[in-house]
Amino acid sequence: MSAGAGAARRRVDVRVVGIGPGGVDQLTVEAVAALNAVDVFVVADKGAASADLRRLREAILVHHRTGPYEVVDVADPERDRGRAVAADAAAYDRAVTDWHDARAEAYEEVLAGLPEGTVAGFLVWGDPALYDSTLRILDRIAARGLVAPVVGVVPGVSAVSLLAARHGLVLNQVGSALTITTMRRLRDHADAGHDNLVVVLAADAPPVDLPGEWDVWWGGNLGTDGELLLAGPLRDVAPRIADARQALRTEHGWVMDTSLLRRHG
């Protein structure tokens, strides 16, 4: 039975706002307007490791927001990120599903307790449509039955777009496809003959033993003061990417990187 069985569903206006990769200047005019329509921002609290991300988010609100607002921190549920889970597709899917369910329960509690007429907001790094779970979690909340989120989505500048801009690239090649994938699936796509790959959700530098010869264009913590860029033949650049990732994590406590890999020859 759903959490709201037998009770009236509570309608809550929700704005899901893409805020770009991290710079205060990378929000669209529409996103700024959406921020100023929100009363309460619901934020996942990932602990001390995300202190720098919290600083970036606060800087965005201070820069663009006028008038009073409230931020509600929600402790982010633990997710199983063990190597055994990462190596098993079914176990990985179960771990992500469990994590999304736990997040839905936590966010539902906040939304259900908001005063009537309050507009809630979720700030999404990059674009909500690209490798982000917020909209799926709001769907789960709606399915639980206690709260009926009325969701408005504002797109944002993605790290993929910013990577291309920083390197002066056109992502697609004439007459060929562009594949956007995760580091977990990179080798599958390379083995299948895909030659033009944008890679997100990386846990390490791209592997150098992919079939064929590859060039890479990489960006770490794009849009922030700590942004780093590297480019060149994958075999030469991959060790430098690994070092750059470690440097970003050491200095900032986190790293989010995106890369374009292109096979040639």
QUICORSUL-V488427 format. One record per backbone hydrogen bond with DSSP energy under -1.0 kcal/mol. NH is the residue of the N-H (numbers start at 1). CO is the residue of the C=O. If there is no record, write none. Layout:
BEGIN
NH|CO / NH|CO
END
This chain:
BEGIN
4|144 / 5|2 / 7|4 / 10|146 / 12|148 / 14|150 / 15|120 / 16|152 / 17|122 / 18|154 / 19|124 / 20|126 / 26|23 / 32|28 / 33|29 / 34|30 / 35|31 / 36|32 / 37|34 / 38|35 / 39|119 / 40|119 / 41|70 / 42|121 / 43|72 / 45|74 / 50|47 / 51|48 / 54|50 / 55|51 / 56|52 / 57|53 / 58|54 / 59|55 / 60|56 / 61|57 / 62|58 / 63|59 / 64|60 / 65|61 / 70|39 / 72|41 / 74|43 / 76|45 / 86|82 / 87|83 / 88|85 / 92|88 / 93|89 / 94|90 / 95|91 / 96|92 / 97|93 / 98|94 / 99|95 / 100|96 / 101|97 / 102|98 / 103|99 / 104|100 / 105|101 / 106|102 / 107|103 / 108|104 / 109|105 / 110|106 / 111|107 / 112|108 / 114|111 / 118|115 / 120|13 / 121|40 / 122|15 / 124|17 / 126|20 / 130|127 / 137|133 / 138|134 / 139|135 / 140|136 / 141|137 / 142|138 / 143|139 / 144|140 / 148|10 / 150|12 / 152|14 / 154|16 / 162|158 / 163|159 / 164|160 / 165|161 / 166|162 / 167|163 / 169|164 / 176|173 / 179|196 / 181|198 / 183|200 / 189|185 / 190|186 / 191|187 / 192|188 / 193|190 / 194|189 / 197|261 / 198|179 / 199|259 / 200|181 / 215|262 / 216|232 / 217|260 / 218|230 / 219|258 / 220|228 / 221|256 / 224|221 / 227|224 / 228|220 / 230|218 / 232|216 / 234|214 / 237|233 / 238|234 / 241|237 / 242|238 / 243|239 / 244|240 / 245|241 / 246|242 / 247|243 / 248|244 / 249|245 / 250|246 / 251|247 / 252|248 / 253|249 / 258|219 / 259|199 / 260|217 / 261|197 / 262|215 / 263|195 / 264|213
END
